[in-house]
Amino acid sequence: MNLTYFLFFLCIIVCTLIITYWAAKQSKTANQFYVAAGSLTGIQNGMAIAGDYISAASFLGIIGTIAISGFDGFLYAIGFLVSYLIVLFFIAEPVHRLGNYSLGDVICSRFPSIRMRWLMAISALLISILYMIPQLVAAGLLIRLLLDINYTTSVLVIGSLMTVYVVFGGMFATSWVQIVKTIVLMSGTFLLALIVLARFGWDIAELTAQVKTGTPLEEQFFQPGNLYNQPLESLSLHLALILGTAGLPHILIRLFTVRNVREVRRSLLTASWIIGLFYIIALVLGLGAVALIGYNQLIDADPTGNLAAPLLAGKLGGDFLMAFIAAIAFTTIVAVVSGLVISATTAFSHDVYYHIIKKGQTTEKRQLRAAQWTAFVVGLISTLFALGLQHINVTLLVSLTFIVAASSNLPVLLFTIYWRRFNEIGAIIGMVCGLGASLTFLLLGPNIMDPDGGWIPREPLFPMANPGIVAIPIGFLGAYFGTLLTENPRESHQSFRRVYIKAHTGIDTKEDSS
């Protein structure tokens, strides 16, 4: 075991545990545990959102995908960034005004039923677990590489740590771990990008020329079609990436951690600038990895490309810089996974336990205890799944999660906020159709069914690796036709008027009339 690597990892663990210890003292009520009592500023929350969003898929997966697949790898970054425009213009302010702790609150502000609470909770739990799996995969690979610990032990270590952060610190701990992660990540990757550029005399032309000699793709490296040679596949991927963020529970619940809509806007603008800058840095690092290390060496180290960034750091700065970048990657994973656990925890503890099981009649202490047990169970389930998925690129797993979010949550959110005729039956049908279609196509597609090493060793029944272009319209059409076939105009129009006014002004006309 390399002592330098071990000390860096130990430092990260100690610092995050100190943050958790401090946060535990601030998380005595449900409001503090779930949303940090709305105490974050817009800039702080924007940094936390960026920390939540720049996952292992971004830091490890995208850099590796660029290094191996060239142009197509950077398209992931573009899709991730543009997605925030959808959230900013259509989702953010209404969600902040309509909800308290979860997406279930937002939908149930218009359709207050047990069925909707169940569906929103199940969706949040499912999406959070699907998103957590690639983070844990990346953590396992990273720790195995650097500390010479086997993959299973590595995943169990990170799974245990993330559970501790959420169980004891809640949203306070999660937010500050994410803020610290963002500062360290941006500083470290910016430094590494400067070293890459300096190695080529600050000459971009020289860098790109060296890239062509380091990859078997040569000139094709800078052309589309290396990752997906079918335009429909590429279009489907981008549709999911652009629309998926607006349906991710762990991103949207961060809109509840600030005081007002002004801070919501500031949060998203801050996050967008940070994320945009990071993806430019990721492009430089991806090019640097293939230029300085070479395609063959990257593939030999890890066929998925997930270790390109740490390997590049080792090439440029030896053990010390490699340990520093690896520690940043570890912090990235810890921060994102903590955000996912708090999202899943909120979905069960608030939506299911508090509203459905206890019907709003329980103590703060019992609600917090339910949240802590949920965090433990969610962490355990995600860890067990991650143990069997070590041979897949984490960026791919995350993109599949975006498809599920865009197919199920997004249609219901948009129609709830903006469509007068929308009703509860339409919302239920839309959720079920979106979830069912996205999961079915994923299970029947080449990501699961593959005669060469897939979970199911046979030819796929559905040909597309990214089924978003089919699954997302099914979610929207299910909600649309479900509403038209079961419409109750008077009821839906009355509930819409109240929700629409509150979503766009913050005024609750129901309370005023009483």
Secondary structure, 3 states (H helix, E strand, C coil): CCHHHHHHHHHHHHHHHHHHHHHHCCCCCHHHHHHHHHCECHHHHHHHHHHHHCCHHHHHHHHHHHHHHCHHHHHHHHHHHHHHHHHHHHHHHHHHHHCCCCHHHHHHCCCCCHHHHHHHHHHHHHHHHHHHHHHHHHHHHHHHHHHCCCHHHHHHHHHHHHHHHHHHHHHHHHHHHHHHHHHHHHHHHHHHHHHHHHHCCCCHHHHHHHHHHHCCCHHHHHCCCCCCCCHHHHHHHHHHHHHHHHHCHHHHHHHHCECCHHHHHHHHHHHHHHHHHHHHHHHHHHHHHHHHCCHHHHHHHCCCCCCHHHHHHHHHHHHHHHHHHHHHHHHHHHHHHHHHHHHHHHHHHHHHHHHHHCCCCCCHHHHHHHHHHHHHHHHHHHHHHHCCCCCCCHHHHHHHHHHHHHHHHHHHHHHHHHCCCCCHHHHHHHHHHHHHHHHHHHHHCCCCECCCCCCECCCCCCCCCCCHHHHHHHHHHHHHHHHHHCCCHHHHHHHHHHHHHHHHHCCCHHHHHC
